[in-house]
Amino acid sequence: MKLDRAAARALLLESYAAAVAAADPLKIVAGFLPPPHAAGRTLVVGAGKAAASMALAVERAYAGRARIEGLVVTRYAHGLPDQSHPT
């Protein structure tokens, strides 16, 4: 199968987008977490470029089911966008 330049570019861009989406911590992390503890707290500690996204995935997975505390350090400009609290 021979692709012209535009078709080859489209295939590469779609493949790249699929690979990035498959590595999204918000889609992956929850499947590897243990059930939340009935009592006590869940301590999250992380470091690295993906640490902020992974910590957010833990927060979302345990939302309303566990008390979460911790510290996550990431590289400059690799954090999550600032968000305001809902009113």
N, C-alpha and C positions, 0 to 999 in steps of 0.2 A: 504494500500500500504506500503510495507516494503522496505526500502532502505538499501543497503549495506553501509559500512563506507565511501567508496570513493564517492558514489552517494550522500550521505547525506552531505559530505563536499563540493562537487561541488554545490549542491543546496544552502547551506548557503553562500558560497562565491559569487555566482551569485546574491542572494538576497541582500547581503550587498552592492555589487557594484551598483545594481539598486537603492537602497535607497540613497547612496551617490550621484549618478548622478541626482536623482530627487531633491536633495537639493542644486544643483549647482546654486549660485547666478547669474551666467551669463545666465542661462536658465530661471530663475524665475523673477528677479527684473523688467525687461523691461515691463512685463505685468501689473505691478502695478504703473507705472509712469504716471503722467499727461502729456498732450501734452506740449512741450516746449513753453515758453513765446516768443512771437514775438519780444519783445524788452526787454532789461534788461539782467539780468544774472540769472543763476541757481546756488544756493549756496548749496553745499553738505557738511554736517557735520556728522561725524560718529566716533564710538568707538567700539572696541571689536574685537574678533578673526576673524570674517567674514567681518569686515568693509572694508578692502582693496579690497576684491573681489566684494563686493556690490558697492563700489565706481567705480570700473572698469566697472561694468555692466551699471551704470548710464552714464559714459563717452561714452561707445560704443552705448548705446541707443540714446543718443543725439548728436552723432558725426556729426559735420557740420550743426547742426540745433539749437544749443544753446551755449552761452558762459558759461562755467562751471568754478566755483571757489570753494574753500573750504579747509577743513582740516579734515584728517582722521587719527586717532590714533589706532594702533593695538598692540597686544602683540608681544614681541620679537619672531622672527622666524615664525610669522604668516602673514607676508606681502607677497607681490608678488615678484617673481624673478626680479632682476634688468634686464633692457632691454636697449639696445642702441637705439638712434633715427635713423630712416632710413635716408640715404643720398640721 
